[in-house]
Amino acid sequence: MTDIAIVAVLVAFAAIVAVAVLAILLWRSGKRAQVEDPAMGELTRAQAEAAARLEGAIRLLASSQSQLQRSVNERLDSVSHRLGDSLEKTKQSTAENLQKLGERLAVIDRAQKNITDLATQVTSLQGVLANKQSRGAFGQWRMESIVQDGLPKGAYAFQHTLGNKTRPDCCVFLPDKRPLAIDAKFPLEGVTAYREAKSDDERKAAAQRLRADVGKHVADIAEKYLIPGETQEIAFMFVPSESIYAELYDGFDDLVQKAYRSRVVVVSPSLLMLAIQVVQQIQKDARMREAADQIRDEVGRLVKDVSLLGDRVRRLQTHFNQSNEDIRQAIISIDKIEAHGERIQQVELGAQTAAPHASANSNVLPGPVRKLEAGE
């Protein structure tokens, strides 16, 4: 729009210059015509009219130019306003996007930090598991955590000494008071060698090594922690890794079956949790049976007390009946005594009425007075 306005201004300026030059030429030609030939008057008037029309055209062109300028200014203002609004919206959108981008970058930084921490922990765990003693302590710690979370205190003991002076990692006491021995073993080196074997010979050698290691663990547990009459008939070999347990179960089923025949059950963390829950339910059932026996004894004593109370109530009823009979006999005696009193009063009144008659007739002797018999 700005280029169009510049072109329009240049065209108008050129037209004005052309009109001015033409007017000057006409004026000079008029002067010469007046001097040379008076007959040129008509031509001069025609030129004057043409100059007037040209001036009107110039004014019209100036008016059109002014309107064009106003229209161009209005268009420019509208475009500037829209452009300003668009720039403002773009600025706000850019600021919001930058803020969201910053938040996402912060989340990414935290995730990267967590990944770095996790990598450090994994490295530390690898360092711990590389040491045999540290690996054994890790397996024992995991087993103790599972047992402590599933059983109450007093239902288990760590490093409990058996009758043969051996001490398994954990003993769980069942209701018959015989402990269930649990020993943690972590055959990581053999399983790692078996997994990382690149040739058939290496895999075969690693499998033989793994069978020898696990077989020795099973034999030690069966020999040390299965005592007839003192411990349970089975013992647990705890493997603190689900992946290692799956490797043993899938690739060395004969070794697992051999452990079963030796009465040693190989368990993973999930299976140990399940076994602990079963033990907890067994202990709960035993407590319920003990409570039922106590309730039965208490009910027997309660029935005995109720029977004794019934005897005492019946004796009290007998006493009440005897008291009622004694009261009835006493009331009968009172009635008889009252009857005797009334007859006695009648006898005394009869003696008093007979005395005047005797004084009036002194010749008549009073008759003998009758004695009252007992019971009348």
C-alpha positions as CSV (number, residue, x, y, z in Angstrom):
1,M,0.0,0.0,0.0
2,T,2.9,2.4,0.7
3,D,4.3,1.9,-2.8
4,I,0.9,2.7,-4.4
5,A,0.7,6.0,-2.5
6,I,4.2,7.0,-3.6
7,V,3.4,6.3,-7.2
8,A,0.1,8.3,-7.0
9,V,1.9,11.3,-5.5
10,L,4.6,11.2,-8.2
11,V,1.9,11.0,-10.9
12,A,0.0,14.0,-9.4
13,F,3.2,16.0,-9.1
14,A,4.0,15.3,-12.8
15,A,0.5,16.4,-13.9
16,I,0.8,19.6,-11.9
17,V,4.1,20.4,-13.4
18,A,2.8,19.7,-16.9
19,V,-0.2,21.9,-16.4
20,A,2.0,24.7,-15.1
21,V,4.3,24.5,-18.1
22,L,1.3,24.4,-20.4
23,A,-0.2,27.5,-18.7
24,I,3.1,29.4,-19.0
25,L,3.3,28.5,-22.7
26,L,-0.3,29.6,-23.3
27,W,0.3,32.9,-21.5
28,R,3.4,33.7,-23.5
29,S,1.6,32.8,-26.7
30,G,-1.3,35.1,-25.8
31,K,1.1,37.9,-25.2
32,R,2.7,37.4,-28.6
33,A,-0.8,37.0,-30.3
34,Q,-1.9,40.4,-28.8
35,V,1.1,42.1,-30.3
36,E,1.1,40.3,-33.6
37,D,-2.5,39.6,-34.5
38,P,-5.7,40.7,-32.8
39,A,-7.5,37.9,-34.5
40,M,-6.0,35.5,-32.2
41,G,-8.5,36.5,-29.4
42,E,-10.7,33.6,-30.0
43,L,-7.8,31.2,-29.7
44,T,-6.8,32.9,-26.5
45,R,-10.2,32.5,-25.0
46,A,-10.3,28.8,-26.1
47,Q,-6.9,28.4,-24.4
48,A,-8.2,30.1,-21.3
49,E,-11.2,27.8,-21.2
50,A,-8.9,24.8,-21.7
51,A,-6.7,26.1,-18.9
52,A,-9.8,26.5,-16.6
53,R,-10.9,22.9,-17.4
54,L,-7.3,21.7,-16.8
55,E,-7.3,23.5,-13.5
56,G,-10.6,21.8,-12.5
57,A,-9.1,18.5,-13.5
58,I,-6.1,19.4,-11.4
59,R,-8.3,20.2,-8.4
60,L,-10.3,16.9,-9.0
61,L,-7.0,15.0,-9.2
62,A,-5.9,16.7,-5.9
63,S,-9.2,15.8,-4.2
64,S,-8.9,12.2,-5.5
65,Q,-5.3,12.2,-4.3
66,S,-6.5,13.4,-0.8
67,Q,-9.1,10.7,-0.6
68,L,-6.6,8.1,-1.7
69,Q,-4.2,9.3,0.9
70,R,-6.9,9.0,3.6
71,S,-7.9,5.6,2.4
72,V,-4.3,4.5,2.4
73,N,-3.8,5.9,5.9
74,E,-6.9,4.1,7.1
75,R,-5.7,0.9,5.6
76,L,-2.3,1.3,7.0
77,D,-3.8,2.0,10.5
78,S,-5.9,-1.1,10.2
79,V,-3.0,-3.2,9.1
80,S,-0.8,-1.8,11.8
81,H,-3.5,-2.6,14.4
82,R,-3.9,-6.1,13.2
83,L,-0.2,-6.6,13.0
84,G,0.2,-5.3,16.6
85,D,-2.5,-7.7,17.9
86,S,-0.9,-10.5,16.0
87,L,2.5,-9.7,17.4
88,E,1.1,-9.4,20.9
89,K,-0.6,-12.8,20.6
90,T,2.5,-14.3,19.1
91,K,4.5,-12.9,22.0
92,Q,2.1,-14.4,24.6
93,S,2.1,-17.7,22.8
94,T,5.8,-17.7,22.6
95,A,6.1,-16.9,26.3
96,E,3.7,-19.7,27.3
97,N,5.5,-22.1,25.0
98,L,8.9,-21.1,26.6
99,Q,7.4,-21.6,30.1
100,K,6.1,-25.0,29.2
101,L,9.4,-25.9,27.6
102,G,11.2,-24.8,30.8
103,E,8.9,-27.0,32.9
104,R,9.4,-30.0,30.6
105,L,13.2,-29.4,30.7
106,A,12.9,-29.3,34.5
107,V,11.1,-32.7,34.4
108,I,13.7,-34.1,32.1
109,D,16.4,-32.8,34.4
110,R,14.8,-34.6,37.4
111,A,14.3,-37.8,35.4
112,Q,17.9,-37.6,34.3
113,K,19.0,-37.1,37.9
114,N,16.9,-40.1,39.0
115,I,18.4,-42.2,36.2
116,T,21.8,-41.2,37.3
117,D,21.0,-42.1,40.9
118,L,19.6,-45.4,39.8
119,A,22.7,-46.1,37.7
120,T,24.8,-45.4,40.8
121,Q,22.7,-47.7,42.9
122,V,22.9,-50.4,40.3
123,T,26.6,-50.0,40.2
124,S,26.7,-50.2,44.0
125,L,24.5,-53.3,43.9
126,Q,26.8,-54.9,41.4
127,G,29.7,-54.2,43.7
128,V,27.9,-55.7,46.6
129,L,26.9,-58.8,44.7
130,A,30.4,-59.3,43.3
131,N,31.6,-60.1,46.9
132,K,30.6,-63.5,48.1
133,Q,30.2,-62.4,51.8
134,S,28.2,-59.3,50.8
135,R,26.0,-61.4,48.6
136,G,25.3,-63.8,51.4
137,A,24.5,-60.9,53.7
138,F,22.1,-59.5,51.1
139,G,20.3,-62.8,50.8
140,Q,20.0,-63.2,54.5
141,W,18.7,-59.6,54.9
142,R,16.0,-60.2,52.2
143,M,14.9,-63.4,53.9
144,E,14.8,-61.7,57.3
145,S,12.6,-58.9,55.9
146,I,10.1,-61.4,54.4
147,V,9.9,-63.3,57.7
148,Q,9.6,-60.3,59.9
149,D,6.9,-58.8,57.7
150,G,4.8,-62.0,57.8
151,L,5.1,-63.4,61.3
152,P,4.8,-62.0,64.8
153,K,7.6,-61.9,67.2
154,G,8.2,-65.2,69.0
155,A,7.2,-67.2,66.0
156,Y,10.7,-67.2,64.5
157,A,14.3,-66.9,65.5
158,F,17.4,-65.9,63.5
159,Q,20.6,-67.9,64.0
160,H,18.8,-70.3,66.3
161,T,21.1,-73.1,67.7
162,L,19.8,-76.6,67.1
163,G,20.6,-79.7,69.1
164,N,23.6,-80.6,66.8
165,K,25.1,-77.2,67.5
166,T,24.3,-75.9,64.0
167,R,22.7,-72.6,63.4
168,P,20.5,-72.0,60.3
169,D,19.8,-68.5,59.1
170,C,16.2,-68.7,60.3
171,C,13.9,-71.1,62.3
172,V,10.2,-70.7,62.1
173,F,8.4,-72.4,65.0
174,L,5.2,-74.3,64.1
175,P,2.4,-75.2,66.6
176,D,4.1,-78.6,67.4
177,K,7.2,-76.5,68.6
178,R,9.4,-78.1,66.0
179,P,11.3,-75.4,64.0
180,L,11.3,-75.1,60.2
181,A,14.9,-74.4,59.1
182,I,15.4,-71.8,56.3
183,D,18.9,-71.1,54.9
184,A,19.7,-68.5,52.3
185,K,22.0,-69.4,49.4
186,F,22.9,-67.1,46.4
187,P,24.5,-69.2,43.5
188,L,25.1,-66.0,41.4
189,E,28.5,-66.9,40.1
190,G,27.4,-70.2,38.5
191,V,24.3,-68.8,37.0
192,T,26.2,-65.8,35.6
193,A,28.8,-68.1,34.0
194,Y,26.0,-70.2,32.6
195,R,24.3,-67.2,31.1
196,E,27.4,-65.6,29.7
197,A,28.7,-68.8,28.1
198,K,29.4,-68.3,24.4
199,S,30.1,-71.8,23.3
200,D,28.6,-75.2,24.0
201,D,31.7,-76.3,25.9
202,E,31.6,-73.2,28.1
203,R,27.9,-73.7,28.7
204,K,28.4,-77.3,29.6
205,A,31.2,-76.5,32.0
206,A,29.1,-73.7,33.6
207,A,26.2,-76.1,34.0
208,Q,28.4,-78.7,35.7
209,R,29.7,-76.0,38.1
210,L,26.2,-74.8,38.9
211,R,25.0,-78.3,39.6
212,A,28.0,-78.9,41.9
213,D,27.4,-75.6,43.8
214,V,23.6,-76.1,44.3
215,G,24.0,-79.8,45.0
216,K,26.6,-78.9,47.8
217,H,24.2,-76.4,49.3
218,V,21.3,-78.9,49.3
219,A,23.5,-81.6,50.8
220,D,24.7,-79.2,53.6
221,I,21.1,-78.1,54.5
222,A,19.9,-81.7,54.5
223,E,22.8,-82.9,56.7
224,K,22.8,-80.0,59.2
225,Y,19.2,-78.8,59.6
226,L,17.1,-82.0,59.3
227,I,17.2,-83.5,62.7
228,P,14.6,-86.3,63.3
229,G,12.3,-85.5,66.2
230,E,13.6,-82.0,66.6
231,T,13.0,-80.2,63.4
232,Q,10.4,-80.4,60.7
233,E,10.8,-83.1,58.0
234,I,11.6,-80.5,55.3
235,A,13.8,-77.4,55.1
236,F,13.9,-74.4,52.8
237,M,16.8,-73.2,50.6
238,F,16.0,-69.6,49.9
239,V,17.3,-68.1,46.7
240,P,16.9,-64.3,46.9
241,S,16.4,-63.7,43.2
242,E,13.4,-64.6,41.1
243,S,15.5,-64.7,37.9
244,I,18.0,-67.1,39.3
245,Y,15.2,-69.3,40.7
246,A,13.5,-69.3,37.3
247,E,16.9,-70.3,35.7
248,L,17.3,-73.2,38.1
249,Y,13.7,-74.3,37.7
250,D,13.6,-74.1,33.9
251,G,17.1,-75.3,33.0
252,F,18.0,-77.7,35.9
253,D,14.8,-79.5,36.8
254,D,16.7,-82.6,37.7
255,L,18.6,-80.6,40.3
256,V,15.4,-79.3,41.8
257,Q,13.8,-82.8,41.9
258,K,17.0,-84.1,43.6
259,A,16.6,-81.4,46.2
260,Y,13.0,-82.4,46.8
261,R,14.0,-86.0,47.3
262,S,16.5,-84.8,49.9
263,R,13.6,-83.0,51.6
264,V,15.0,-79.6,50.8
265,V,12.6,-77.2,49.0
266,V,14.2,-74.5,46.8
267,V,12.1,-71.3,47.2
268,S,12.2,-67.8,45.7
269,P,11.1,-64.6,47.5
270,S,7.5,-64.9,46.2
271,L,7.3,-68.6,47.2
272,L,8.8,-67.8,50.7
273,M,6.2,-65.1,51.2
274,L,3.5,-67.7,50.3
275,A,5.0,-70.2,52.7
276,I,5.1,-67.6,55.5
277,Q,1.5,-66.8,54.9
278,V,0.6,-70.5,55.2
279,V,2.6,-70.8,58.4
280,Q,0.8,-67.7,59.7
281,Q,-2.6,-69.3,59.0
282,I,-1.5,-72.6,60.7
283,Q,-0.4,-70.6,63.8
284,K,-3.7,-68.8,63.7
285,D,-5.7,-72.1,63.5
286,A,-3.6,-73.4,66.4
287,R,-4.4,-70.3,68.5
288,M,-8.1,-70.7,67.6
289,R,-8.0,-74.4,68.8
290,E,-6.4,-73.4,72.0
291,A,-9.0,-70.6,72.5
292,A,-11.7,-73.2,71.7
293,D,-10.4,-75.5,74.4
294,Q,-10.3,-72.7,76.9
295,I,-13.8,-71.7,75.9
296,R,-14.9,-75.3,76.4
297,D,-13.3,-75.4,79.8
298,E,-14.9,-72.1,80.8
299,V,-18.3,-73.3,79.6
300,G,-17.9,-76.5,81.7
301,R,-17.1,-74.5,84.7
302,L,-20.0,-72.1,84.0
303,V,-22.4,-75.1,83.7
304,K,-21.1,-76.4,87.0
305,D,-21.7,-73.1,88.7
306,V,-25.2,-72.8,87.2
307,S,-26.0,-76.4,88.5
308,L,-24.7,-75.4,92.0
309,L,-26.8,-72.2,91.9
310,G,-29.8,-74.3,91.0
311,D,-29.3,-76.6,94.0
312,R,-28.9,-73.6,96.3
313,V,-32.1,-72.0,94.9
314,R,-34.0,-75.3,95.4
315,R,-32.8,-75.5,99.0
316,L,-33.8,-71.9,99.5
317,Q,-37.2,-72.7,98.1
318,T,-37.5,-75.6,100.6
319,H,-36.7,-73.2,103.4
320,F,-39.3,-70.8,102.1
321,N,-41.9,-73.5,102.0
322,Q,-41.0,-74.6,105.5
323,S,-41.2,-71.0,106.7
324,N,-44.6,-70.6,105.1
325,E,-45.8,-73.8,106.9
326,D,-44.4,-72.6,110.2
327,I,-46.1,-69.2,109.7
328,R,-49.4,-71.0,108.8
329,Q,-49.2,-73.2,112.0
330,A,-48.4,-70.0,114.0
331,I,-51.4,-68.3,112.6
332,I,-53.6,-71.3,113.5
333,S,-52.2,-71.2,117.1
334,I,-52.9,-67.5,117.3
335,D,-56.5,-68.1,116.1
336,K,-57.0,-70.8,118.8
337,I,-55.5,-68.4,121.5
338,E,-57.9,-65.7,120.4
339,A,-60.8,-68.2,120.6
340,H,-59.8,-69.2,124.1
341,G,-59.6,-65.6,125.1
342,E,-63.1,-64.9,123.9
343,R,-64.5,-67.9,125.9
344,I,-62.6,-66.8,129.0
345,Q,-64.2,-63.4,128.7
346,Q,-67.6,-65.0,128.3
347,V,-67.1,-67.1,131.5
348,E,-66.1,-64.0,133.6
349,L,-69.1,-62.1,132.4
350,G,-71.4,-65.0,133.4
351,A,-70.0,-65.1,136.9
352,Q,-70.7,-61.4,137.4
353,T,-74.3,-61.6,136.3
354,A,-75.1,-64.5,138.6
355,A,-73.9,-62.8,141.8
356,P,-76.9,-60.3,142.2
357,H,-79.3,-63.2,141.9
358,A,-77.5,-64.9,144.8
359,S,-77.8,-61.9,147.0
360,A,-81.4,-61.5,146.2
361,N,-82.3,-65.0,147.0
362,S,-79.9,-66.0,149.7
363,N,-81.6,-69.3,150.1
364,V,-80.4,-70.4,146.7
365,L,-76.9,-71.7,146.7
366,P,-74.8,-71.0,143.6
367,G,-74.0,-74.0,141.6
368,P,-70.5,-75.3,141.2
369,V,-68.3,-73.4,138.7
370,R,-67.1,-75.6,135.7
371,K,-63.4,-75.7,134.9
372,L,-62.2,-75.0,131.4
373,E,-60.4,-77.9,129.8
374,A,-57.2,-77.4,128.1
375,G,-57.8,-76.8,124.4
376,E,-61.2,-75.2,124.8
